[in-house]
Amino acid sequence: MIYYLVEKMTLHKGYRNKTRKRHRKNVREKGLRSIDKYLMEYEVGNKVDLITDPSHQKRGMPHRRYHGLTGTISGTRGRCYEVEVKLGKSMKKLFVGKEHLRLNKGS
């Protein structure tokens, strides 16, 4: 009998690993969003939801662990916004582009 040595592929731990379903768009939502999303301005103290837009990776795309969380805008830095998010017992400050933000409907 002949046994072949089978090596497993290495597991890469990149920035966007395990995001296949999280960063998937609906068929009718593919492509860039409307211009209204990019012209929207947020004020300090607004409650926003972090919803990553996979069609924009360059400016301020948050890590996958923050997708779907709600935070408060604490300031601006360049073209991005400073968002404070509670993760566990600690508060994290993220720099997120406006295309990855959405106003929270509950507030």
Secondary structure, DSSP 4 states (H G I P E B T S, - for coil): ------PPPP----TTTT-TTTTPPPGGG-S---HHHHH----TT-EEEE---TT--SS-PPPGGGTT-EEEEEEEETTEEEEEEEETTEEEEEEEEGGGEEE-TT-
